[in-house]
Amino acid sequence: MEKGIFNYDNANVLKLDTNQLNENIKVIDDIFKNYEQIDPTIEIENGNTKLKLNGYFIASIISPLNLNKLNNLYVEEEFYHTYNELIVKYTEVKE
């Protein structure tokens, strides 16, 4: 994935397993409190696509996702601090 400046106005939002999000709410809170920078990654384990923040498992991704087209991930930190809801956006490579 590329690093740099991206326009996320038209970005897609990852759809995550809400049960796993609820189970990991303390982990998510700790990451937002203890890390200056949030680094989202996507990994495939046992055929499941999973979101990790700073190396910690957060939730499975339930929406179809073409990892070959994935360009960049972005955590809406301000949205989390305001509404206590995790939003992770991504952009895709244009063909």
C-alpha positions as CSV (number, residue, x, y, z in Angstrom):
1,M,0.0,0.0,0.0
2,E,1.1,3.5,-0.8
3,K,1.9,6.1,1.8
4,G,1.1,9.8,1.2
5,I,-1.8,12.2,0.9
6,F,-5.1,10.8,-0.3
7,N,-8.6,12.2,-0.8
8,Y,-11.0,10.1,1.2
9,D,-14.2,11.9,0.3
10,N,-15.2,9.2,-2.1
11,A,-13.5,6.3,-0.2
12,N,-15.2,3.0,0.6
13,V,-15.9,2.0,4.2
14,L,-14.9,-1.4,5.5
15,K,-17.8,-3.5,6.8
16,L,-16.7,-5.2,10.0
17,D,-18.2,-8.0,12.1
18,T,-20.1,-6.0,14.8
19,N,-20.0,-8.8,17.3
20,Q,-16.2,-8.9,17.2
21,L,-16.0,-5.1,17.4
22,N,-18.1,-5.2,20.6
23,E,-15.9,-8.0,22.0
24,N,-12.7,-6.0,21.2
25,I,-14.0,-2.5,22.4
26,K,-11.4,-2.4,25.2
27,V,-8.6,-3.2,22.8
28,I,-9.8,-0.5,20.4
29,D,-10.1,2.1,23.3
30,D,-6.6,1.2,24.5
31,I,-5.2,1.7,21.0
32,F,-6.8,5.1,20.6
33,K,-5.6,6.1,24.1
34,N,-2.0,4.7,24.0
35,Y,-0.8,5.2,20.4
36,E,0.0,8.5,18.7
37,Q,-0.5,7.0,15.3
38,I,-3.1,4.3,14.3
39,D,-1.8,1.9,11.7
40,P,-4.6,-0.3,10.1
41,T,-3.6,-3.4,8.3
42,I,-5.5,-6.2,6.6
43,E,-4.4,-9.8,6.9
44,I,-5.7,-13.1,5.7
45,E,-5.7,-15.9,8.3
46,N,-7.3,-19.3,7.6
47,G,-9.2,-17.9,4.6
48,N,-10.7,-15.0,6.6
49,T,-9.8,-11.3,5.9
50,K,-9.1,-9.5,9.2
51,L,-8.6,-5.9,10.2
52,K,-5.8,-5.2,12.7
53,L,-4.9,-1.9,14.3
54,N,-1.3,-1.5,15.3
55,G,-0.9,-5.3,15.1
56,Y,-4.0,-6.1,17.3
57,F,-6.9,-8.1,15.9
58,I,-10.0,-6.0,15.8
59,A,-12.6,-7.7,13.6
60,S,-13.2,-9.8,10.5
61,I,-14.1,-7.9,7.3
62,I,-17.5,-9.1,6.1
63,S,-17.7,-7.1,2.9
64,P,-16.1,-8.4,-0.3
65,L,-12.7,-6.8,-0.8
66,N,-10.3,-7.1,-3.7
67,L,-6.9,-6.9,-1.9
68,N,-5.1,-6.5,-5.3
69,K,-6.9,-3.2,-5.9
70,L,-6.5,-1.9,-2.3
71,N,-4.5,1.3,-2.3
72,N,-4.7,2.8,1.2
73,L,-6.4,2.4,4.6
74,Y,-7.4,5.2,6.8
75,V,-8.9,5.3,10.3
76,E,-11.4,8.1,11.0
77,E,-9.9,9.0,14.4
78,E,-11.9,12.2,15.0
79,F,-15.2,10.2,14.2
80,Y,-14.2,7.6,16.8
81,H,-13.4,10.3,19.5
82,T,-16.7,12.1,18.8
83,Y,-19.1,9.2,18.2
84,N,-17.2,6.2,19.7
85,E,-17.7,4.3,16.4
86,L,-14.8,2.8,14.4
87,I,-14.8,3.8,10.8
88,V,-12.0,2.5,8.5
89,K,-11.9,3.8,4.9
90,Y,-10.0,2.5,1.9
91,T,-9.3,3.6,-1.6
92,E,-8.8,1.4,-4.6
93,V,-6.4,1.6,-7.5
94,K,-8.1,3.1,-10.6
95,E,-7.8,1.0,-13.7
